[in-house]
Amino acid sequence: DGLDLAEGESHMHREMHEQPISAERMLRGRLDARFGTSHLGGLNLDARDLRAVKRVKILGCGSAYYVGQMGAQLIEELARVPADAEAASEFRYRNPIIEPDTLYVAVSQSGETIDTLLAVQEIQRKGGRVLGLVNVVGSAIARAVDGGVYLHAGPEVAVASTKALTSMFLGFALLALQLGRVRDLSIADGQRIVAGLEALPGQLKEALDLEPQLADVARRLAEAPSLFFVGRVRGYPVAREGAQKLKEISYRHAEAYQTSELKHGPLALISPAVPTVALVPDDELAERNVGALHEIAARGGPLVVVTHAGVDLGDLETSEAVDLTRIDVPRNEAELDPVLMTVPLQLLAYHASLHLGLDVDKPRNLAKSVTVE
Ligand code: G6P
């Protein structure tokens, strides 16, 4: 890591490519392969406290909110504890119900986002307990929370978050493992996830090696006035994050949708002028996802499919009439795949911005951290 850039390099480019290293640092010393669990020193919660947790509520803004949705999904899958994420900027304005057996988690790269900090304070005022997933050591949120996990991503300068987001995801995976292993998660499943986490840094590198292909796709998509990003269940927050990145740094309109909801409205907008980036992991929903791609193709909508090598796209790939680009990302455990699928979307947004000649690191109207309401 470092702040010195090579000639012509942007912070975002540098930070994307630091992900294999920053992910490894995030995991270092925290995985327990023998017992299929994790060690997180700073939680200030023992096994009994963890067992008493009935619900998890995650709060963050922007990318931290979307990765919070990925984290909630992970926690529900591995620990079978009801979990959800909410935009911290909305939370305190709806007089939220604060429950003593809910574990609140505030997620923030900077640790200075005022909306997230005020949500933390509101929870604490009403007797709730908050953990932090924060990158900047000693920041306001890091100081305010009752315990937490540092992200160890190193300094992140580009407005569009990349390596911090990846470390946030890993933080949720570590937390989900711990919550799971004091409940129903078997040692074998715990070990399966630990092995998956150990493989992730190398696979992040492989995903980054897709850069030339994504640069090509970005050049083709950059001129589209509007795009859809679609995914289901695990893939939906990834789609939201991908659309957000594109909006932030390429100023293209992008809308994220649940693939399953396309037929309930947005299909009306699909045309050869409106490309769709679709997340189709090799999971139990793959066939249904491919079905939805047919609906898009039938209306002439160009497709970029972010998927795994095992997924059969059938005649979508062979038909001359269909404009489809396939991006195969490395495959991990299904629960951990979302983080690998964020990487091509980072590369897509980055190269779209570059192609359009925009300031990748400092997009107009946005700040790296928003410290006033
Ligand atoms: C700003 C940035 C976003 C970021 C969000 C949360 O809006 O433009 O890129 O995701 O703040 O920042 P944080 O530091 O709390 O993660």
Boltz pocket constraint, residues with backbone or C-beta under 6 A from the ligand:
constraints:
  - pocket:
      binder: B
      contacts: [[A, 61], [A, 62], [A, 63], [A, 64], [A, 107], [A, 108], [A, 109], [A, 110], [A, 111], [A, 112], [A, 113], [A, 116], [A, 159], [A, 160], [A, 161], [A, 366], [A, 367], [A, 368], [A, 369], [A, 370]]
      max_distance: 6.0
